[in-house]
Amino acid sequence: MLLGLKRPTAAGSGGEHRGDRVQRIGVVESAVGGPAQFASMAALFPHILFEALGEWPERSAGGAFDVLVVGADAADGDALARRLTAAPRTTRIVVVLRNADVLTTRRLVREGAADVLPHPVSEPALALSLERLLSNESSDPARRKAGEAVAILKAGGGVGATSLAVQVAALLAARDGGGVCLADLDVQFGAAALYLDMPDTVTVADLLNTGASLADTPFATALSAHPSGARVLAAPHELMALEGVHPAQMDSLLAGLRRDFALTLIDLPSAWTAWTHRVLSLVDRIVLVTQLSVPHIQLVKRQLRTLAVQKLEDRPLILVCNGPSADQQGSVSIKAAERALGRGFDVVVPEDRRTMSTAINHGLELSVVRRGTKLEKAVVQLADKVAAGVIAAPAGRARR
């Protein structure tokens, strides 16, 4: 059965459309839920020919397709890996995997799967995967634009950096349709997933313990998504030694995240290590978060000196003063703090503990808790600076 609106020729037999070969997608109907779901998916791509299949075709038949969508179970990983290895090189294979797990997913990608999606697969998720595979830019690695990465650095503990990071990630993901990831690399005290009410998402420890290259991980499908669309890589559930992470692992991790997301926010621990230095050397921008007090201003100066000593002062830096209370400003003014630092704050986030605490306790965006607050407006301002042209601000609102 062939589905494809706007047939290639009047006769439909030439296999060409204005001189170009028509792209073909073979879909095992059971992988997508049945004939109705197949027809709905085919209607989204009127210029592509879809063919419904009862089972995975043999190699000779499979080579006729540009993309093949098949279903499988993680328990059959060995047999599936062999089929992927034997599949035609000209066909990109999307596996809809039942009982999916990170290890099997990564193995299938290494064996040649173009994408691995968890079963049951939603129509939007499959459509996005097919759109990516069918686009010329996506199929040509040399033309694919890598995403950007932004590090969240703290001037000491308890400055509220993680609270801001999760809100910025959720806000930008809602704008971009999900092309945003928040990676919590505070391997001892990270809480980003908890702040988003996502305690069961994949952790850094889960990835490191598999022993495979982090660059092979299909993060766009392996990581759980918050309702906003933000994908989250969580900190370990148990304390992890800082020296248990190596700089080379960060090279692979960031390569994979840049490949799969337009923007990745990386929440770092307060401590400086060889691998945190490596992350900072690889990112496009750094967000440094502090509070308004004499000790915190001194800690900011220490962080700025360290960045200079480590030859990282060329990284664009966004300086954030988070939650200054009236009492704090009565003791140390914003202007006095800026004079002491020799530079101004890029964003001052007003204190609103009630709204932020409610958002954290329920895993919600600020706008859901209470729309139009000064806190929300400041987070929007920070998000615009973090995105820096990667993700556009909504139409009709100029970026500050």
C-alpha positions as CSV (number, residue, x, y, z in Angstrom):
1,M,0.0,0.0,0.0
2,L,1.5,3.3,-1.0
3,L,0.4,6.6,0.5
4,G,1.7,9.9,-0.8
5,L,-0.2,13.0,-1.7
6,K,1.0,14.8,-4.8
7,R,2.2,11.8,-6.8
8,P,5.6,12.1,-8.6
9,T,4.1,12.0,-12.1
10,A,0.6,11.8,-13.5
11,A,1.1,8.1,-14.0
12,G,2.8,7.6,-10.7
13,S,5.2,5.1,-12.2
14,G,8.3,7.1,-13.1
15,G,9.5,7.5,-9.6
16,E,10.6,11.0,-10.2
17,H,9.3,14.5,-9.2
18,R,10.5,17.3,-11.5
19,G,13.7,15.3,-12.2
20,D,14.4,14.3,-8.6
21,R,14.0,10.9,-7.1
22,V,11.1,10.7,-4.7
23,Q,12.1,9.8,-1.1
24,R,10.5,6.6,0.2
25,I,9.8,5.6,3.8
26,G,8.9,2.0,4.8
27,V,7.0,1.7,8.0
28,V,6.2,-1.6,9.9
29,E,2.6,-0.7,10.9
30,S,2.9,-2.4,14.3
31,A,5.8,-0.1,15.2
32,V,3.6,3.0,15.0
33,G,0.4,1.6,16.4
34,G,-1.5,0.4,13.3
35,P,-3.0,1.5,10.0
36,A,-4.7,4.6,11.3
37,Q,-1.5,5.9,12.9
38,F,0.4,5.0,9.7
39,A,-2.0,7.0,7.5
40,S,-1.9,10.0,9.9
41,M,1.9,10.0,9.8
42,A,2.0,9.7,6.0
43,A,-0.3,12.7,5.6
44,L,2.2,14.9,7.4
45,F,4.7,14.4,4.5
46,P,2.8,14.8,1.3
47,H,5.9,14.8,-0.9
48,I,7.2,11.5,0.5
49,L,6.0,8.1,-0.5
50,F,5.1,5.9,2.5
51,E,4.8,2.1,2.2
52,A,3.1,0.1,5.0
53,L,5.0,-3.1,5.8
54,G,4.0,-6.2,7.8
55,E,7.5,-6.9,8.9
56,W,11.1,-5.9,8.6
57,P,11.9,-6.5,4.9
58,E,14.9,-8.5,3.7
59,R,18.1,-6.7,2.7
60,S,17.3,-6.6,-1.0
61,A,13.8,-5.0,-0.4
62,G,15.0,-2.8,2.5
63,G,17.5,-1.1,0.2
64,A,14.7,0.5,-1.8
65,F,13.8,2.8,1.1
66,D,15.5,6.0,2.3
67,V,14.2,5.4,5.8
68,L,12.8,2.3,7.4
69,V,10.8,2.5,10.6
70,V,10.7,-0.8,12.5
71,G,9.6,-2.1,15.9
72,A,11.6,-4.3,18.3
73,D,12.0,-5.3,21.9
74,A,15.1,-4.5,24.0
75,A,15.2,-8.2,25.0
76,D,16.0,-9.0,21.4
77,G,19.0,-6.7,21.3
78,D,21.5,-9.3,19.9
79,A,19.3,-10.2,17.0
80,L,18.4,-6.6,16.3
81,A,22.1,-5.6,16.3
82,R,22.8,-8.2,13.7
83,R,20.0,-7.0,11.5
84,L,21.2,-3.4,11.7
85,T,24.7,-4.5,10.8
86,A,23.5,-6.4,7.8
87,A,21.1,-3.6,6.7
88,P,21.8,-1.7,3.4
89,R,24.0,1.3,4.0
90,T,21.7,3.5,1.9
91,T,18.8,3.0,4.3
92,R,18.5,4.9,7.5
93,I,16.7,2.8,10.1
94,V,14.5,4.2,12.9
95,V,13.9,1.6,15.7
96,V,10.8,2.0,17.9
97,L,12.0,0.1,20.9
98,R,9.8,-1.6,23.5
99,N,11.2,-1.8,27.1
100,A,13.9,0.7,26.0
101,D,16.9,1.2,28.2
102,V,20.0,3.4,27.8
103,L,22.5,0.6,27.2
104,T,20.4,-1.1,24.5
105,T,19.6,2.3,22.9
106,R,23.3,3.2,22.7
107,R,24.3,-0.2,21.3
108,L,21.7,0.1,18.5
109,V,23.0,3.5,17.5
110,R,26.6,2.1,17.4
111,E,25.4,-0.7,15.2
112,G,23.9,1.7,12.7
113,A,20.4,2.8,13.8
114,A,19.7,6.3,12.7
115,D,17.4,6.9,15.7
116,V,15.9,4.9,18.5
117,L,12.6,6.0,19.9
118,P,10.8,4.5,23.0
119,H,7.6,2.6,22.4
120,P,4.9,3.7,22.3
121,V,6.1,6.5,20.0
122,S,4.1,9.7,19.7
123,E,3.3,11.1,16.3
124,P,5.2,14.4,17.0
125,A,8.4,12.5,18.1
126,L,8.4,10.3,15.1
127,A,7.6,13.2,12.7
128,L,10.6,15.2,14.1
129,S,12.9,12.2,13.7
130,L,11.8,11.7,10.1
131,E,12.1,15.4,9.3
132,R,15.6,15.4,10.6
133,L,16.7,12.3,8.7
134,L,15.1,13.5,5.4
135,S,16.6,17.0,5.4
136,N,19.7,17.5,3.4
137,E,21.4,19.4,6.2
138,S,20.8,16.6,8.7
139,S,22.0,13.8,6.4
140,D,25.2,15.7,5.6
141,P,27.3,15.9,8.8
142,A,29.6,18.5,7.2
143,R,26.6,20.9,6.9
144,R,25.0,20.1,10.3
145,K,25.3,23.0,12.7
146,A,26.3,22.0,16.2
147,G,24.3,23.4,19.1
148,E,25.7,25.7,21.8
149,A,26.5,25.1,25.4
150,V,26.3,27.5,28.4
151,A,27.9,26.7,31.8
152,I,26.2,27.8,35.1
153,L,28.9,28.7,37.6
154,K,28.2,29.5,41.3
155,A,29.9,32.1,43.5
156,G,29.7,29.7,46.5
157,G,26.9,27.4,47.5
158,G,23.3,28.3,48.0
159,V,23.1,31.2,45.6
160,G,20.1,29.8,43.7
161,A,21.9,29.0,40.5
162,T,20.1,25.7,40.0
163,S,16.7,27.3,40.5
164,L,17.4,29.9,37.8
165,A,18.9,27.2,35.5
166,V,15.8,25.0,35.6
167,Q,13.5,28.0,34.9
168,V,15.6,29.3,32.0
169,A,15.8,25.8,30.5
170,A,12.0,25.3,30.8
171,L,11.3,28.7,29.3
172,L,13.6,28.3,26.3
173,A,12.5,24.8,25.7
174,A,8.9,26.0,25.4
175,R,10.0,28.5,22.8
176,D,12.1,26.1,20.8
177,G,9.8,23.0,20.8
178,G,12.2,20.9,22.9
179,G,15.6,21.6,21.5
180,V,17.0,22.4,25.0
181,C,18.8,20.2,27.5
182,L,19.7,20.9,31.1
183,A,22.7,18.7,32.2
184,D,23.2,18.7,35.9
185,L,26.9,17.9,36.4
186,D,27.0,18.8,40.1
187,V,27.7,15.2,40.8
188,Q,27.5,15.5,44.6
189,F,24.7,17.8,45.4
190,G,22.9,18.4,42.1
191,A,19.1,18.8,42.3
192,A,17.9,20.1,38.9
193,A,15.8,17.0,38.2
194,L,14.2,17.3,41.7
195,Y,13.4,20.9,41.1
196,L,11.5,19.9,37.9
197,D,9.8,16.9,39.6
198,M,11.7,14.4,37.5
199,P,13.4,12.1,40.0
200,D,13.6,9.1,37.7
201,T,15.3,10.6,34.7
202,V,18.7,9.3,33.4
203,T,21.7,10.4,35.5
204,V,25.3,11.2,34.8
205,A,26.3,8.1,36.8
206,D,24.0,5.9,34.6
207,L,25.9,7.1,31.5
208,L,29.4,6.8,33.0
209,N,28.7,3.3,34.4
210,T,27.9,1.8,30.9
211,G,31.6,2.2,29.9
212,A,30.7,3.3,26.3
213,S,31.5,6.6,24.6
214,L,29.1,9.3,25.8
215,A,29.2,10.8,22.2
216,D,27.3,7.7,21.0
217,T,24.3,8.3,23.3
218,P,21.1,9.5,21.5
219,F,20.4,12.1,24.1
220,A,17.3,13.5,22.3
221,T,15.5,10.2,22.9
222,A,17.3,8.7,26.0
223,L,16.6,11.7,28.3
224,S,13.2,12.3,29.8
225,A,11.4,15.5,28.9
226,H,9.8,18.0,31.3
227,P,6.3,19.2,30.2
228,S,7.9,22.3,28.9
229,G,9.9,20.2,26.5
230,A,13.3,20.5,28.3
231,R,15.3,17.3,28.3
232,V,17.1,16.7,31.6
233,L,20.3,14.8,32.4
234,A,20.2,14.4,36.2
235,A,22.9,14.4,38.8
236,P,23.7,11.0,40.4
237,H,21.2,9.8,43.0
238,E,24.1,9.1,45.4
239,L,27.2,11.2,46.2
240,M,29.9,10.7,43.5
241,A,33.6,11.5,43.9
242,L,34.6,14.6,41.9
243,E,37.7,12.8,40.7
244,G,35.5,10.0,39.3
245,V,34.9,12.2,36.3
246,H,37.6,12.7,33.6
247,P,38.1,15.6,31.1
248,A,37.9,13.2,28.2
249,Q,34.5,12.2,29.2
250,M,33.4,15.8,29.1
251,D,34.7,16.1,25.5
252,S,32.4,13.2,24.5
253,L,29.4,14.4,26.6
254,L,29.4,17.9,25.1
255,A,29.9,16.5,21.6
256,G,26.8,14.4,22.0
257,L,24.7,17.1,23.6
258,R,25.7,19.7,21.0
259,R,24.8,17.2,18.3
260,D,21.3,16.6,19.7
261,F,20.3,20.0,21.1
262,A,20.2,23.6,19.9
263,L,21.2,24.7,23.4
264,T,22.5,22.9,26.5
265,L,22.7,24.4,30.0
266,I,25.3,22.8,32.2
267,D,25.0,23.2,36.0
268,L,28.5,22.8,37.5
269,P,29.6,22.2,41.0
270,S,31.2,25.0,43.0
271,A,34.5,23.1,43.1
272,W,37.2,23.5,40.4
273,T,38.5,20.3,39.0
274,A,40.3,19.3,35.8
275,W,37.0,18.2,34.2
276,T,35.1,21.3,35.2
277,H,37.9,23.4,33.7
278,R,37.5,21.3,30.6
279,V,33.8,22.0,30.5
280,L,34.3,25.8,30.9
281,S,36.9,25.7,28.1
282,L,34.4,24.1,25.7
283,V,31.2,26.2,26.4
284,D,30.1,29.2,24.4
285,R,29.1,31.3,27.4
286,I,29.3,31.3,31.2
287,V,26.6,32.4,33.7
288,L,28.0,33.4,37.1
289,V,25.4,33.6,39.8
290,T,25.9,35.3,43.1
291,Q,24.0,36.9,46.0
292,L,24.3,40.4,47.4
293,S,26.6,40.2,50.4
294,V,30.2,41.1,51.1
295,P,31.3,37.5,51.3
296,H,29.6,36.6,48.0
297,I,31.1,39.6,46.2
298,Q,34.5,38.5,47.3
299,L,33.7,35.0,46.0
300,V,32.7,36.5,42.6
301,K,36.1,38.3,42.5
302,R,37.8,35.0,43.3
303,Q,35.9,33.2,40.5
304,L,36.8,36.0,38.0
305,R,40.5,35.8,39.0
306,T,40.4,32.0,38.6
307,L,38.9,32.3,35.1
308,A,41.6,34.7,34.2
309,V,44.4,32.5,35.6
310,Q,42.9,29.5,33.7
311,K,42.9,31.6,30.5
312,L,39.1,31.5,30.3
313,E,38.4,35.2,30.6
314,D,37.7,35.3,26.8
315,R,34.4,33.4,27.4
316,P,31.4,35.7,27.3
317,L,30.2,36.0,30.9
318,I,26.7,36.9,32.2
319,L,26.9,38.1,35.8
320,V,23.7,37.5,37.8
321,C,22.7,38.9,41.2
322,N,20.0,36.6,42.5
323,G,17.4,37.5,45.0
324,P,18.7,40.6,46.8
325,S,16.4,41.4,49.7
326,A,15.5,44.8,51.0
327,D,17.7,44.1,54.1
328,Q,20.6,43.1,52.0
329,Q,20.3,46.2,49.8
330,G,20.2,48.3,52.9
331,S,23.5,46.8,54.0
332,V,25.2,46.5,50.6
333,S,23.8,48.4,47.6
334,I,23.8,47.0,44.0
335,K,25.9,50.0,42.9
336,A,28.5,49.4,45.7
337,A,28.8,45.8,44.7
338,E,29.3,46.7,41.1
339,R,32.0,49.2,42.0
340,A,33.8,46.6,44.1
341,L,33.6,44.2,41.1
342,G,34.6,46.7,38.6
343,R,31.7,45.8,36.3
344,G,27.9,45.8,36.4
345,F,25.5,43.0,36.8
346,D,23.9,41.8,33.6
347,V,20.7,40.7,35.3
348,V,19.4,41.4,38.8
349,V,16.7,38.8,39.8
350,P,14.4,40.2,42.5
351,E,13.6,38.2,45.6
352,D,10.3,36.3,45.4
353,R,10.8,33.2,47.6
354,R,7.2,32.3,47.7
355,T,6.8,32.1,43.9
356,M,10.1,30.3,43.3
357,S,9.6,27.9,46.2
358,T,6.1,26.9,44.8
359,A,7.6,26.4,41.4
360,I,10.4,24.2,42.8
361,N,8.1,22.1,45.1
362,H,5.8,21.3,42.2
363,G,8.2,21.1,39.3
364,L,6.5,24.0,37.5
365,E,7.5,27.0,35.4
366,L,7.1,30.4,37.1
367,S,4.4,31.5,34.6
368,V,2.3,28.5,35.7
369,V,2.6,29.5,39.4
370,R,1.9,33.2,38.9
371,R,2.1,35.0,35.6
372,G,3.6,38.4,35.1
373,T,5.7,38.7,38.3
374,K,8.9,40.7,38.4
375,L,10.7,37.4,39.1
376,E,9.4,35.9,35.8
377,K,10.4,39.0,33.9
378,A,13.9,38.8,35.2
379,V,14.2,35.1,34.3
380,V,12.9,36.0,30.8
381,Q,15.7,38.7,30.6
382,L,18.3,36.1,31.7
383,A,16.9,33.5,29.2
384,D,17.3,36.0,26.3
385,K,20.9,36.5,27.2
386,V,21.6,32.8,27.7
387,A,20.1,32.0,24.3
388,A,22.1,34.8,22.6
389,G,20.6,34.3,19.2
390,V,20.4,30.5,19.3
391,I,16.7,30.6,20.3
392,A,14.7,33.7,19.3
393,A,12.7,35.7,21.7
394,P,8.9,35.8,20.9
395,A,7.9,38.1,18.1
396,G,6.9,41.6,19.2
397,R,9.2,41.7,22.2
398,A,12.7,43.2,21.7
399,R,15.6,41.5,23.5
400,R,17.1,43.6,26.2
